[in-house]
Each structure stands twice: as C-alpha cells, then as structure tokens.
Amino acid sequence: MRAVRAGSAVATFWPYWPTTPPPTLGDLAGLVRRLHELPAPPFALPRYRPLHRLGEAPEIDERRPQPVLSDNDRAWLGARARSLVDAFAGTTFPLGIGLVHADAHSGNLVHHEGGWVLIDWDQACMGPRELDLLTGLPNYFDEPETDRTTFLTVYGYDLTRWPHWTLLRDIAELHSLSSYIRLAPGKPAAAKELANG
C-alpha cells in the first residue's frame, strides 16, 4: 500500500490481488467471527454513529444550484433518520459492543497468501457486532438463501432471530442513499437509484 497526500486529502494505492475463485459467504463469516473475537484495540477508535453521513448529504444537496431532493424528500429523510437514530440509541445489542468492520461483505475480501483478507477498513469503529452480520439478512445483498444460511451458520449466530434485526437493516438501507444523493447530479445511474429509493 502507498499513501499520497494532496492538501488535506489522502489517497491510498493498493496492489491488485485477484479474487478468483470468488469468496463465499462462509469465507466472510469466518473472518468476521475472528475479528469479533479480538480484544479491544490498544488505541481509540471512533464510536459507530448511525446515519451521520446521511445527515451531511442532504445539506450538501440543498446548497447545489439544482438540488436532486425536493423539500418534501429532504424533510422525510430527516424525520426517518431521527426516528431510526432514536430507536438505535434505545436498543440493547446481544453481541455487545466491540471492534467492527462496518462494511463487511464479500466484495471487501481479497485472496492473499493462500487465504482471504478483509479490506476497506475506512468505516471500522467500535459498535454493535451485529452490524457486521448484515450480509446474512434476508434480501439485503440479494444473496441466495442457502449462502446467507451458510454465513449465519459459520459465524455461529442467527441475526434474524433477534427481534430488532430490522432496525439495522433499515439504518443500512437509508444510509445507502447518502452516496446516491452525492453522486446523482453527475451520474444518471445514481439518480435513477435515488428515484427508486
């Protein structure tokens, strides 16, 4: 890995590691389980803040000459986000708080030295471990049910048996709108997805 600084921005360059054959959800679950078994790191990490990036995106959009969100859409997003954040604050998480990747999916695995490595750590934080199990939720990543079952079996915990799993699903789905809001003015595909959201 090589990092380059340009003003206040930092860009990183990584070597290409092929992912063929592609990883399975079982491969991912094993890595996530190992991550969650680690002790707390010896340095401070940020605490998970649900939907904080979604809060920034409508503000950026509102300052554009031609916003992609209507006033009604912006108001609905704000109200929905506040409702979910309030529910999150009042929720107890059975797996506890610890080091989480916070973007764990098979697209963030690369093959290296005979095994799989979890990459893309820019969202890593201290948060509920259930966040890293979203891949195992019904219809979340459009994974086949048998693969999702494998993920939950290898990890050793079925998130869907916890009554509040839909809260994390709803937070993740609403959070995904932030990138579409940011990209919509210059990317027709992002604008289309935002319209579908």
C-alpha positions, 0 to 999 in steps of 0.5 A, a space after each residue: 500500500 502507498 499513501 499520497 497526500 494532496 492538501 488535506 486529502 489522502 489517497 491510498 494505492 493498493 496492489 491488485 490481488 485477484 479474487 478468483 475463485 470468488 469468496 463465499 459467504 462462509 469465507 466472510 463469516 469466518 473472518 468476521 467471527 475472528 475479528 469479533 473475537 479480538 480484544 479491544 484495540 490498544 488505541 481509540 477508535 471512533 464510536 459507530 454513529 448511525 446515519 451521520 453521513 446521511 445527515 451531511 448529504 442532504 445539506 450538501 444537496 440543498 446548497 447545489 444550484 439544482 438540488 436532486 431532493 425536493 423539500 418534501 424528500 429532504 424533510 422525510 429523510 430527516 424525520 426517518 433518520 431521527 426516528 431510526 437514530 432514536 430507536 438505535 440509541 434505545 436498543 440493547 445489542 446481544 453481541 455487545 459492543 466491540 471492534 467492527 468492520 462496518 462494511 463487511 461483505 464479500 466484495 471487501 475480501 481479497 485472496 492473499 497468501 493462500 487465504 482471504 483478507 478483509 479490506 476497506 477498513 475506512 468505516 471500522 469503529 467500535 459498535 454493535 457486532 451485529 452490524 457486521 452480520 448484515 450480509 446474512 439478512 434476508 434480501 439485503 445483498 440479494 444473496 441466495 438463501 442457502 449462502 446467507 444460511 451458510 454465513 449465519 451458520 459459520 459465524 455461529 449466530 442467527 441475526 434474524 432471530 433477534 427481534 430488532 434485526 430490522 432496525 439495522 437493516 433499515 439504518 443500512 438501507 437509508 444510509 445507502 442513499 447518502 452516496 446516491 444523493 452525492 453522486 446523482 447530479 453527475 451520474 444518471 445511474 445514481 439518480 435513477 437509484 435515488 428515484 427508486 429509493 
